[in-house]
């Protein structure tokens, strides 16, 4: 009786206005459903807050622009412990702070009650106004071929304007932009400088982000180079190079530093890495003429909500597909090793017959895109026109760096005053007369021929140049910045013309589409059986931070790097099993490979194998281009595999499983389906077989028993 009365009383209280505990529906995981998370900019009194439900960044605009909070709304983590300037620039040898305020005595944390007592610096750039607009696309890209995301990112942009207080900087105007994006815990930051002083000024350096963050670990001893940096914020900028083919190793701008003003930190020598500064390692070093406009690098700040490698990898991959949607284009192409018009037309015909979408005239084919003679242009325009008549793209390979041009045009080593000592030993300077001519010739060739693909080997790798006679830069100080701008300019031009760009360096944020998966070229001289396992390892390792469409692999149809008959697929008809499995590994991962050789097929049976694989790929193209969940890395001892997953498609997952052993094996494989959006049941079929229903366990796993043939593969589809 008492229990009944208590229950009735609780029910009655719900309608009486009495406050009772309520169960809150969990917010959707943005990696499964990003739609609810829309960017907003709210203003209240002197407070401005950027938010999208996943993160928030708050500012005060008195006594100057002060960042007062930077929160991960998923994990609840506060990323800000102390107030710092919003940026710093070095002009004519002196540092000037932009925004920020002074007077916070305790640097370990920030209390709101302290804010009213802070003071602006007397020589700092001071807030003069702000505006809120919709985000404008960085590049005017439009989808012209198959891609998994055809839309540019959306969101809000907050721009703060600043005026100089220092008399010597009168007329120097600064704007700092903050872009917050819909559907992803991401902010972009960049700044503009306009020189209205009436005279030239030397801009030595631009630091476009300064954040005082909590420490990742508390260590009594240790240096800034050995201690862990905060895991909750991932930084990337559009200033990355050095052919590492990985974002973190190509990064040139992220710097974690100690904070000597943080005197209550545990580290005895005050060396905890707890201040993030973003700037080019080699200073900008440019002279701004009167009236000239300067735009800094763009920094992207992605917030992580935990330490899980796969989840953080998924977040990075969503970052690329959102910010650089051109990276989701993924045409099916091959590499031809000849430019004889008869043979080029023959391979175009083979592409049209099998469903291939593009031909790249490979290195060693004889293509010279620097030859803009009337005869050369006419030859390749005719071939491009023929390809287009067959609905096939045509493009080609061009080498910029790792070659010697001349004493006048090569990079000058500042240590010796002579050529040599560049990243590739000898290399041309992009700011040299030859380098500027190279850029113009590439543009002319592509414009005149109608080429659709540009494979740029050895793009600008970051070489500095001490020459004072090269027309594209003044001297050593501005040589890296100016060369980088020239390289970016070419990729922007190509991207906005709809030209697909392969480049073995991390220029994704400036318009390139694809980079090497990560492989050792000499491994393609090994026997085919070894290549099969090595390729699967490369695919597994190369897709933690890259989406499938961002990578290319390699298949030596004809000999490459040696190895003879044991390493190659020619004659194709004699190695159909290996050909089929190599295609299955790459297309099954959504990764395009450079099928390099003289032809795609040599007999009707070979043609059927190729056509069947391309038909299969295109049937499942949407799911095969979604994110990869890493199941088991190839080790040659037992099964290995990957799984594509999507919460938006009808097909929720596609699983590729391989057996490297000499006998068929039967295994129960656990499929982690959390990111499919399924919560209870899933229907799974092997190949085109019958769907079977499986119940997901509490870890969103489906346990599937499957038999994989000896030295073979199978695949599963989940709905």
C-alpha positions, -999 to 999 in steps of 0.1 A, spaced: 0 0 0 28 24 9 46 17 -24 14 24 -44 9 57 -26 45 67 -32 42 59 -69 9 79 -72 26 108 -54 55 108 -78 31 107 -108 10 135 -94 41 156 -88 50 155 -125 19 176 -132 21 199 -102 52 219 -111 73 203 -85 109 197 -97 117 161 -101 148 142 -115 144 135 -153 163 111 -175 180 132 -202 182 116 -237 219 114 -247 229 137 -274 237 120 -308 273 111 -314 285 135 -341 304 108 -358 271 89 -363 247 119 -368 262 154 -372 229 171 -382 219 185 -348 251 205 -344 247 238 -361 272 267 -356 260 298 -338 275 331 -327 258 346 -297 264 381 -282 254 392 -247 267 424 -233 304 423 -238 305 385 -243 307 367 -277 305 329 -279 311 306 -308 293 272 -304 279 243 -323 269 220 -295 302 201 -297 326 229 -287 324 265 -275 349 293 -276 340 325 -257 354 360 -258 352 392 -239 357 424 -259 367 446 -229 393 458 -221 405 440 -253 395 408 -270 401 381 -244 395 344 -250 378 334 -217 368 298 -224 374 270 -249 353 239 -241 348 205 -255 311 201 -249 312 163 -255 338 155 -229 334 186 -207 371 194 -210 381 230 -206 411 237 -228 420 271 -215 438 278 -182 450 313 -187 446 344 -209 471 350 -236 472 374 -266 451 362 -296 480 366 -319 515 381 -322 533 397 -351 568 408 -355 572 440 -375 605 458 -381 622 437 -355 597 442 -327 570 419 -313 534 433 -310 505 415 -293 470 415 -307 443 412 -282 447 397 -247 450 414 -213 472 414 -183 468 409 -145 459 372 -141 482 362 -113 473 325 -110 480 308 -143 468 273 -134 431 282 -139 409 312 -147 381 324 -125 354 347 -141 356 371 -111 391 380 -121 382 393 -156 370 428 -145 405 435 -131 425 428 -162 441 456 -182 450 459 -219 486 464 -229 495 500 -239 513 490 -271 491 461 -281 467 461 -310 433 470 -295 398 458 -305 379 482 -328 349 461 -339 336 428 -351 313 412 -376 295 378 -380 290 363 -414 284 329 -430 316 309 -438 329 315 -473 346 286 -492 384 288 -491 386 274 -526 359 277 -553 358 240 -559 328 223 -575 321 186 -578 327 175 -614 331 138 -609 321 111 -584 327 121 -548 312 111 -514 308 147 -504 298 173 -530 292 201 -506 315 229 -492 315 233 -454 290 255 -437 291 275 -405 297 309 -390 326 333 -392 335 358 -365 360 385 -374 376 408 -349 392 441 -362 422 457 -344 439 490 -346 475 497 -336 482 517 -305 520 520 -310 527 553 -329 553 535 -351 525 512 -364 500 538 -373 480 526 -403 487 489 -398 453 471 -396 447 436 -384 417 413 -386 415 379 -369 390 354 -383 374 325 -364 354 300 -385 332 275 -366 318 247 -387 285 228 -387 286 192 -375 322 189 -364 341 200 -333 364 223 -354 374 259 -355 397 275 -380 417 307 -373 436 330 -395 445 367 -398 449 395 -423 472 424 -422 468 455 -443 496 481 -445 480 515 -447 510 532 -431 521 548 -464 555 531 -463 569 496 -466 572 475 -434 592 443 -427 569 415 -415 592 390 -400 567 366 -383 531 359 -377 519 338 -348 482 333 -354 473 313 -324 484 314 -287 466 291 -262 475 285 -226 462 250 -221 461 227 -190 490 203 -189 486 167 -202 507 152 -175 522 163 -142 559 156 -140 583 170 -114 613 168 -138 614 166 -176 617 189 -205 592 203 -230 605 179 -256 599 148 -236 566 154 -219 532 146 -234 514 175 -250 476 179 -245 456 152 -264 423 171 -265 432 194 -293 446 184 -327 462 212 -348 467 212 -386 474 241 -409 477 246 -447 515 250 -444 528 214 -445 554 197 -466 586 175 -466 573 144 -484 567 125 -451 532 117 -465 518 120 -429 502 151 -414 521 152 -381 555 147 -398 547 172 -425 535 199 -400 556 231 -400 535 252 -377 526 235 -344 547 245 -314 542 234 -278 561 256 -254 568 260 -217 551 289 -197 575 306 -173 546 327 -159 528 295 -148 548 293 -115 525 269 -97 530 240 -122 544 208 -108 575 207 -130 604 220 -111 620 238 -141 587 252 -154 592 232 -186 557 216 -189 545 219 -226 513 239 -219 513 268 -244 504 262 -280 517 286 -305 511 283 -343 535 298 -368 558 288 -396 590 274 -382 609 293 -409 597 329 -404 576 346 -430 602 373 -437 583 394 -462 582 431 -469 548 446 -471 546 475 -495 523 505 -488 488 493 -494 497 456 -495 475 429 -480 489 398 -462 470 367 -453 484 342 -428 482 304 -428 449 289 -418 450 269 -386 424 242 -380 417 231 -344 399 198 -340 389 187 -305 391 151 -295 369 136 -267 391 107 -257 422 87 -264 408 60 -287 429 57 -318 402 46 -341 377 73 -329 403 101 -332 413 88 -366 376 89 -376 375 125 -364 405 134 -385 390 117 -416 358 136 -411 378 168 -408 393 163 -443 361 152 -460 343 183 -445 370 210 -449 384 197 -482 356 179 -499 376 175 -531 395 148 -512 364 126 -515 367 125 -553 380 91 -562 382 83 -599 393 49 -612 425 54 -631 455 35 -645 491 45 -653 502 41 -690 539 38 -697 537 51 -733 526 82 -752 524 67 -787 490 80 -799 480 45 -811 488 30 -778 472 58 -758 439 55 -778 441 17 -773 442 21 -735 415 47 -736 394 21 -754 402 -5 -728 392 19 -700 359 26 -717 353 -11 -721 361 -20 -684 347 10 -666 380 28 -658 375 65 -656 410 79 -663 444 74 -678 476 90 -663 505 91 -687 531 79 -662 567 87 -654 588 71 -681 560 74 -707 577 102 -726 552 129 -717 568 164 -712 543 189 -700 569 216 -701 569 214 -739 543 239 -749 552 239 -786 524 239 -810 531 204 -821 532 189 -786 500 208 -775 482 195 -807 493 159 -801 480 158 -765 449 179 -771 438 154 -798 444 125 -773 424 144 -745 396 150 -770 395 113 -779 395 104 -742 366 127 -735 347 113 -764 349 80 -746 340 96 -712 375 90 -699 398 115 -683 434 120 -695 462 134 -675 499 132 -669 530 131 -647 554 161 -642 584 162 -619 593 195 -603 619 188 -575 647 163 -571 662 174 -604 690 197 -614 683 226 -637 713 251 -636 735 271 -613 713 301 -619 680 284 -612 687 258 -585 683 264 -548 712 282 -533 724 266 -500 727 294 -473 755 275 -456 777 273 -488 764 300 -511 763 274 -538 738 249 -552 734 215 -535 722 206 -500 685 209 -508 659 184 -496 666 162 -526 702 172 -530 699 194 -561 665 210 -568 652 241 -586 640 271 -567 603 277 -575 610 314 -573 638 312 -600 632 323 -636 630 286 -645 606 279 -616 582 307 -625 584 295 -661 576 260 -651 544 271 -634 533 290 -664 541 262 -688 520 237 -667 491 261 -667 494 267 -705 497 229 -713 467 220 -692 446 249 -704 454 242 -741 451 204 -740 421 200 -717 440 175 -694 419 164 -664 445 150 -641 479 164 -629 503 142 -611 530 164 -596 560 145 -583 583 163 -560 562 194 -553 579 222 -534 594 204 -503 603 234 -482 637 243 -495 650 277 -485 671 296 -510 698 322 -504 697 336 -540 692 374 -543 687 373 -580 657 350 -583 626 371 -594 602 351 -572 617 360 -538 639 387 -524 664 366 -506 668 339 -479 643 354 -454 612 353 -476 623 323 -498 602 296 -481 571 317 -478 572 330 -514 579 295 -528 551 280 -507 527 307 -520 537 298 -556 531 261 -551 497 268 -534 488 291 -562 492 263 -588 471 239 -568 444 265 -562 443 272 -599 441 235 -608 415 227 -581 392 255 -592 394 243 -629 384 209 -619 418 192 -625 424 162 -603 457 165 -585 480 136 -572 509 150 -552 532 131 -528 530 158 -501 505 171 -476 489 199 -497 453 186 -492 441 218 -475 453 238 -506 435 218 -532 453 184 -539 432 153 -540 454 123 -533 487 113 -518 507 80 -517 493 55 -493 527 49 -478 549 22 -493 585 13 -501 589 14 -539 615 -14 -541 590 -38 -525 572 -39 -558 602 -59 -571 594 -87 -546 574 -119 -555 537 -113 -560 527 -134 -529 548 -111 -507 534 -80 -524 498 -91 -515 505 -92 -478 527 -60 -478 500 -41 -497 474 -51 -471 497 -39 -443 502 -6 -462 464 -2 -466 458 -9 -429 485 14 -417 478 42 -442 442 47 -434 443 57 -398 442 94 -406 435 93 -443 402 84 -459 404 57 -487 399 83 -514 430 103 -501 454 76 -510 469 58 -539 487 24 -539 507 7 -566 504 -24 -588 533 -32 -612 515 -46 -643 549 -45 -660 583 -45 -643 590 -17 -619 621 -15 -596 632 -49 -609 621 -83 -598 615 -98 -632 586 -121 -640 581 -131 -604 572 -96 -594 549 -85 -622 515 -94 -636 525 -94 -673 515 -115 -691 482 -107 -673 464 -139 -685 489 -160 -667 484 -144 -633 447 -138 -630 444 -149 -594 470 -124 -583 455 -97 -605 421 -103 -591 432 -103 -555 454 -72 -559 424 -54 -573 401 -67 -545 425 -55 -519 427 -20 -532 391 -15 -545 379 -34 -515 396 -7 -493 383 21 -515 419 29 -524 429 35 -560 462 20 -571 485 30 -600 480 0 -623 512 8 -642 518 -9 -675 510 -11 -712 474 -24 -709 446 -34 -685 439 -67 -702 454 -90 -728 427 -116 -734 389 -118 -731 393 -138 -698 415 -110 -684 391 -84 -696 362 -102 -678 382 -103 -645 389 -65 -647 353 -57 -658 338 -78 -630 359 -61 -604 351 -26 -616 314 -35 -618 315 -48 -582 334 -17 -570 309 7 -586 280 -13 -573 293 -8 -537 312 24 -544 294 45 -518 301 21 -489 336 14 -501 345 50 -499 333 54 -463 355 53 -432 375 22 -425 374 4 -391 406 -16 -386 399 -52 -377 431 -71 -379 465 -62 -395 480 -87 -419 507 -108 -404 507 -138 -427 497 -161 -398 459 -158 -397 431 -138 -412 433 -101 -416 407 -75 -426 391 -41 -426 355 -29 -424 338 1 -441 310 16 -420 283 42 -425 253 53 -405 237 71 -435 237 45 -462 214 15 -467 245 -7 -465 258 -1 -430 291 -20 -434 312 -38 -460 338 -62 -446 369 -75 -465 385 -106 -450 417 -123 -463 434 -156 -456 472 -157 -463 475 -194 -453 476 -225 -475 444 -239 -461 408 -227 -458 401 -213 -423 369 -208 -404 368 -180 -379 343 -162 -357 350 -125 -365 337 -98 -342 325 -68 -362 323 -35 -342 292 -18 -356 288 11 -332 295 37 -360 269 21 -382 242 36 -360 227 2 -354 220 -7 -317 202 -40 -315 202 -62 -347 219 -63 -380 214 -84 -412 246 -97 -428 252 -116 -459 284 -131 -474 289 -118 -509 256 -119 -527 242 -146 -504 212 -147 -481 209 -121 -453 211 -135 -418 201 -116 -387 226 -112 -358 220 -96 -324 246 -70 -314 262 -75 -280 266 -47 -254 297 -35 -272 278 -32 -305 296 -62 -318 282 -87 -343 298 -121 -341 299 -138 -375 313 -172 -384 329 -172 -418 351 -195 -439 379 -178 -459 394 -198 -488 431 -206 -489 453 -178 -502 420 -160 -509 394 -135 -496 357 -131 -490 335 -101 -482 304 -94 -461 277 -68 -464 257 -55 -434 223 -39 -437 
